[in-house]
Amino acid sequence: MAKLTVEDLNLEGKKVLMRVDFNVPIKDGVIGNDNRIVAALKTIQYVTDKGGRAILLSHLGRIKKEEDKPALSMRPVAERLSNLLNKPVTFVPTTEGKQLEDAIDGLNNGDVLVMENTRYEDVANGEYVKRESGNDADLGKYWASLGDVFVNDAFGTAHRAHASNVGIASNMTQAAAGFLMEKEIKFIGEAVDKPAHPFVAILGGAKVSDKIGVINNLLSKADKVIVGGGMTYTFYAAKGMTIGNSLVETDKIDMAKEILDKAGDKLVLPVDSIVAKEFSNDAEQMTVDGDIPDGYMALDIGPKSVDLFKDVLKDAKTVVWNGPMGVFEMSNYAKGTLEVGEFLGTLTDATTIVGGGDSTAAVQQLGVGDRLTHISTGGGASLEYLEGKTLPGIAAISDK
């Protein structure tokens, strides 16, 4: 890889600032899902095994006022990390100042410290000042002064220039990628830049507007681009089909027409849909081919579409999937997404990469995650990477 990685660093006795992505679901101090903490363990363990002193920074949720802070403390995360590492983890309930500096100075080789939520810095004296998320120059410089080297293992924030990633990296002589970041760069970057063919992209979700850049970029690289989810029906409208009460972005119909004209047979749309008269899991549903009848809305792809997508995917050597095929959060409209995920698990001779919350949830629910090549930890970051954009968090990592 062209970027410096944690394995390129001398870590013995060093204060190692690590940007991790511990933005986990948390309610009443209880963590709902610790996947992101688990994903960072390999890099943390490597740093401590090599005699480094790991100083971990992460945001948690969004903080826009003082009242947001208590429910979004990193303390429960530090406690969970301690359990996972089976060793003590020091938690410091602040983001700057003498208490933090003294705690860092007191670390021994192999110790781990978690500082308070970096977005506590977004509110000061009751004002929303965005020091962290606005990449405040002084804050980035201060945090950089706390360590000797910097390791960025938070791909989930790589598409944002924050003080805790770009700010720190720009003030360090050595900024390296952790193992998780390295893996994301390798699999998503290589899938887009030099995929094995046939290369098939699967894009789902509600809005065409969220995926226009990705669709356009992948149409120039992929052999086929499968479209599912709510954005299907903006394309249907662009083709002059009836869509009933289905989701549509009327201001994007002309854009969808342009994409269809450019794509030709590269773009693969669903051929049937599961429809209902109400946006409800309990509504009476039926399957229709093509046009959606008046009074009905499409909420999932139908069985013929699943078969079509499987046929397109069966010989693929590279597959990138981002976004659900239907209203995945409703069990009666999750079948299309789940069947696509299950089929991906059978492609043993392909590089299979999944990103996005619902897509990831589908493969985890099916238990096929270990049969896939890579499950991305970054939703927005993976989308922008697929779009071909330069991600500031990656750009700030030192080149070898």
C-alpha positions in Angstrom: 0.0 0.0 0.0 1.2 3.5 -0.8 0.3 4.8 2.6 2.3 4.4 5.8 0.8 1.7 8.0 1.1 1.0 11.7 3.6 -1.8 10.9 6.0 0.8 9.5 6.2 2.6 12.8 8.6 2.1 15.8 6.2 2.0 18.7 8.3 1.0 21.6 7.8 3.6 24.4 5.9 5.9 22.1 2.7 7.8 23.0 0.5 6.6 20.1 -2.5 8.8 19.3 -5.1 6.6 17.7 -8.3 7.9 16.0 -10.7 5.0 16.3 -14.4 4.8 15.3 -16.2 4.0 18.5 -19.4 5.7 17.4 -21.6 2.8 18.7 -25.3 2.8 19.5 -25.8 3.6 23.1 -28.9 4.1 25.3 -29.0 4.8 29.0 -25.3 3.9 29.2 -25.8 0.5 27.5 -24.0 -0.3 24.2 -26.4 -1.9 21.7 -23.8 -3.2 19.3 -20.0 -3.3 19.9 -18.9 -4.3 16.3 -17.0 -1.1 15.8 -15.1 -1.5 19.1 -14.2 -5.1 18.1 -13.1 -4.0 14.7 -10.4 -1.8 16.2 -9.0 -4.4 18.6 -6.4 -5.8 16.2 -4.7 -2.4 15.8 -4.9 -1.5 19.5 -3.5 -4.9 20.5 -0.7 -4.5 18.0 0.3 -1.1 19.4 0.3 -2.3 23.0 2.2 -5.6 22.1 4.9 -3.5 20.5 5.3 -1.4 23.6 3.3 1.6 22.6 1.1 3.6 24.9 -2.3 3.7 23.1 -4.3 7.0 23.5 -7.6 6.6 21.8 -9.8 9.3 20.4 -13.3 8.9 19.0 -16.5 10.8 18.6 -19.9 9.4 19.8 -23.1 10.7 18.3 -23.8 14.4 17.6 -23.4 17.1 20.3 -25.0 20.5 19.6 -25.7 21.6 23.1 -24.5 21.0 26.7 -27.5 18.8 27.4 -26.3 16.3 24.8 -23.1 15.5 26.6 -24.0 13.3 29.6 -25.8 10.6 27.4 -22.9 10.5 25.0 -19.9 10.0 27.3 -17.2 7.6 26.2 -17.1 6.0 29.7 -19.3 2.9 28.8 -17.2 2.4 25.7 -14.0 2.5 27.7 -15.5 -0.1 30.1 -16.5 -2.3 27.2 -13.1 -2.0 25.7 -11.5 -3.0 29.0 -13.6 -6.2 29.0 -12.7 -7.0 25.4 -9.0 -6.5 26.0 -9.1 -8.2 29.3 -7.0 -5.5 30.9 -7.5 -2.1 32.6 -8.3 0.9 30.3 -7.9 4.4 31.7 -10.8 6.7 31.0 -10.3 10.4 31.2 -13.6 12.4 31.3 -12.2 15.4 29.4 -10.7 16.3 26.0 -8.0 18.7 27.0 -6.2 20.1 30.1 -4.0 19.0 32.9 -6.1 16.0 33.9 -5.7 14.5 30.5 -2.0 15.5 30.2 -1.2 14.0 33.5 -3.0 10.8 32.7 -1.1 10.4 29.5 2.2 11.2 31.2 1.5 8.4 33.7 1.0 5.7 31.1 3.4 2.8 30.9 4.3 0.8 27.8 1.4 -1.4 26.8 -1.3 0.8 28.5 -4.5 2.0 27.0 -6.3 5.3 27.6 -9.6 6.5 26.2 -10.3 10.2 26.3 -13.7 11.8 26.4 -15.9 12.1 23.3 -14.1 14.4 20.8 -17.3 16.1 20.0 -17.5 17.5 23.5 -15.3 20.2 21.8 -18.2 21.2 19.5 -20.0 23.0 22.3 -18.3 25.6 24.6 -20.0 28.0 27.0 -23.4 26.8 25.7 -22.5 27.7 22.1 -22.3 25.3 19.1 -18.7 26.1 18.0 -17.8 22.9 16.1 -14.1 22.9 17.1 -13.8 19.1 16.4 -16.1 18.7 13.4 -14.9 22.0 12.0 -11.2 21.0 12.2 -10.2 23.8 14.4 -6.5 24.4 13.8 -5.6 25.0 17.5 -7.4 21.9 18.7 -5.7 19.7 16.1 -2.3 21.1 17.1 -3.1 20.6 20.8 -4.2 17.0 20.4 -1.1 16.3 18.2 1.1 17.6 21.0 -0.1 14.8 23.3 1.6 12.1 21.3 4.6 11.0 19.4 3.0 9.3 16.4 -0.5 9.1 15.0 -2.5 6.1 13.8 -5.8 6.6 12.0 -8.0 3.5 12.1 -11.4 5.3 11.7 -12.4 4.8 8.1 -16.0 5.7 9.1 -14.9 9.3 9.5 -12.4 9.4 6.6 -14.8 11.4 4.5 -14.8 14.3 7.0 -11.9 16.7 7.9 -12.1 16.8 11.7 -9.5 18.0 14.2 -9.2 14.4 15.5 -8.1 13.0 12.1 -6.9 15.6 9.6 -6.0 18.1 12.3 -3.8 15.8 14.2 -2.2 14.2 11.1 -1.2 17.6 9.7 0.7 18.4 12.9 2.6 15.0 13.1 5.7 13.9 11.4 4.3 10.4 11.1 0.6 9.6 10.5 -0.1 5.9 9.6 -3.1 3.8 8.8 -4.3 1.2 11.3 -5.1 -2.4 10.1 -8.8 -1.6 9.7 -8.1 1.6 7.6 -5.6 -0.3 5.6 -8.1 -3.0 4.8 -10.7 -0.5 3.7 -8.3 1.3 1.4 -7.2 -2.0 0.0 -10.5 -3.6 -0.7 -12.7 -0.6 -1.7 -9.9 1.3 -3.4 -8.8 -1.7 -5.4 -12.4 -2.7 -6.2 -12.9 0.7 -7.8 -9.5 1.2 -9.4 -8.5 -2.3 -10.6 -11.3 -4.8 -10.1 -11.3 -8.3 -11.4 -14.0 -8.7 -14.1 -16.8 -9.2 -14.4 -17.3 -6.4 -11.9 -20.9 -5.9 -10.6 -22.1 -3.1 -8.4 -25.3 -3.4 -6.4 -26.8 0.0 -5.3 -29.9 0.3 -3.2 -31.5 2.8 -0.9 -34.2 5.4 -1.1 -32.9 8.3 -3.1 -31.2 8.6 -6.5 -29.8 11.9 -5.2 -27.7 10.0 -2.6 -26.1 7.8 -5.2 -25.8 9.8 -8.5 -22.1 10.3 -8.1 -21.6 6.6 -7.2 -23.7 5.4 -10.2 -21.9 7.6 -12.6 -18.5 6.6 -11.4 -19.2 2.9 -11.3 -20.9 2.9 -14.7 -17.5 3.8 -16.1 -15.8 0.9 -14.3 -18.3 -1.9 -13.7 -19.7 -4.4 -16.2 -23.2 -4.2 -14.6 -24.8 -1.8 -12.1 -27.8 -3.3 -10.3 -30.2 -0.8 -8.9 -32.8 -1.6 -6.2 -34.6 0.1 -3.3 -36.8 3.2 -3.5 -34.6 4.9 -6.1 -35.7 2.3 -8.6 -39.0 4.2 -9.1 -37.3 7.5 -10.1 -35.8 5.4 -12.9 -39.2 3.9 -13.7 -40.6 7.4 -14.0 -37.8 8.4 -16.2 -38.7 5.4 -18.5 -42.3 6.6 -18.7 -43.6 3.8 -16.5 -46.4 4.3 -13.9 -45.2 4.2 -10.3 -48.4 4.6 -8.3 -47.6 6.1 -4.9 -44.0 4.8 -4.9 -41.2 7.0 -3.7 -39.9 9.3 -6.5 -37.6 12.3 -6.7 -39.4 14.3 -9.4 -36.5 16.8 -9.6 -34.1 13.9 -10.5 -36.2 12.3 -13.3 -34.2 14.2 -16.0 -31.0 13.1 -14.4 -32.2 9.5 -14.3 -33.0 9.8 -18.0 -29.5 10.9 -18.7 -28.1 8.0 -16.7 -30.3 5.5 -18.5 -29.3 6.8 -21.9 -25.6 6.7 -21.0 -25.8 3.3 -19.3 -27.6 1.2 -21.9 -27.8 -2.4 -20.8 -25.2 -1.9 -18.1 -27.9 -0.6 -15.7 -30.1 -3.4 -14.4 -33.4 -2.5 -12.8 -35.9 -4.7 -11.0 -38.6 -6.2 -13.2 -41.2 -6.8 -10.5 -42.1 -5.3 -7.1 -43.8 -6.2 -3.8 -46.5 -3.5 -3.4 -49.0 -2.4 -0.8 -51.5 0.4 -0.4 -50.0 1.6 2.9 -46.4 2.1 4.2 -47.0 -0.6 6.9 -45.5 -3.9 7.7 -49.0 -5.3 8.2 -50.6 -4.0 5.0 -51.9 -6.5 2.5 -49.3 -6.9 -0.2 -49.1 -8.3 -3.8 -46.5 -8.8 -6.4 -46.7 -6.9 -9.7 -44.6 -7.0 -12.9 -43.3 -3.7 -14.2 -45.7 -0.7 -13.8 -47.0 0.0 -10.3 -50.8 0.3 -10.1 -52.5 3.5 -8.9 -53.0 3.6 -5.2 -50.1 1.2 -4.5 -46.5 1.8 -3.5 -43.5 -0.5 -4.1 -41.7 -1.6 -0.9 -39.4 -4.4 -2.0 -38.2 -6.1 -5.2 -40.1 -9.2 -6.3 -39.0 -12.8 -6.9 -38.3 -12.3 -10.6 -36.0 -9.4 -9.8 -34.1 -11.6 -7.3 -33.7 -14.2 -10.0 -32.5 -11.6 -12.5 -30.0 -10.2 -10.0 -28.7 -13.6 -9.2 -28.2 -14.3 -12.9 -26.2 -11.1 -13.3 -24.1 -11.9 -10.2 -23.4 -15.6 -10.7 -20.2 -15.2 -12.8 -18.9 -12.0 -11.1 -15.3 -11.8 -9.9 -15.8 -8.5 -8.0 -19.0 -7.4 -6.3 -19.6 -4.1 -4.3 -23.0 -3.8 -2.6 -24.3 -0.7 -0.8 -27.9 -0.2 0.1 -31.0 -2.3 0.7 -33.3 -3.6 -2.0 -36.5 -2.6 -0.1 -37.8 -1.3 3.2 -35.4 -3.5 5.1 -36.5 -2.3 8.5 -39.9 -3.9 7.9 -39.7 -7.7 8.1 -42.3 -8.2 5.3 -40.2 -6.1 2.9 -36.8 -7.4 3.8 -36.8 -10.5 1.7 -35.2 -9.0 -1.4 -32.3 -7.6 0.6 -31.8 -10.8 2.5 -31.9 -13.0 -0.7 -29.3 -10.8 -2.4 -27.1 -11.1 0.8 -27.5 -14.8 1.0 -26.6 -15.2 -2.7 -23.4 -13.1 -2.2 -22.4 -15.6 0.4 -22.3 -18.4 -2.2 -19.9 -16.5 -4.5 -16.7 -18.3 -3.3 -14.7 -17.3 -6.4 -15.4 -13.5 -6.1 -14.2 -10.6 -4.1 -17.4 -9.5 -2.3 -17.5 -6.1 -0.5 -20.5 -4.8 1.5 -21.0 -1.4 2.9 -23.9 0.6 4.3 -26.0 0.0 7.4 -28.8 -2.1 6.0 -26.6 -4.1 3.7 -24.3 -4.9 6.6 -27.2 -5.7 8.9 -28.5 -8.1 6.2 -25.4 -10.2 5.9 -24.9 -10.2 9.7 -28.5 -11.3 10.2 -28.0 -14.1 7.6 -24.7 -15.2 9.2 -22.8 -15.0 5.9 -20.4 -12.3 7.0 -17.5 -14.7 7.3 -18.1 -15.8 3.7 -17.7 -12.3 2.3 -14.3 -10.7 1.5 -14.9 -7.5 3.4 -17.7 -5.7 5.3 -17.0 -2.0 5.4 -17.2 -0.1 8.7 -18.0 3.2 6.9 -21.3 4.1 5.4 -20.8 7.7 4.1 -17.1 7.1 3.7 -17.5 4.0 1.6 -20.1 5.7 -0.6 -17.7 8.7 -1.3 -14.8 6.3 -1.9 -17.0 4.4 -4.4 -17.8 7.8 -6.0 -14.1 8.2 -6.6 -13.7 11.1 -4.2 -10.5 11.8 -2.3 -11.2 11.3 1.4 -9.5 13.8 3.6 -8.9 11.4 6.4 -7.0 9.1 4.0 -5.2 11.9 2.2 -3.8 13.1 5.5 -2.1 9.8 6.2 1.6 9.9 5.3 2.8 8.3 2.1 5.5 5.6 2.5 
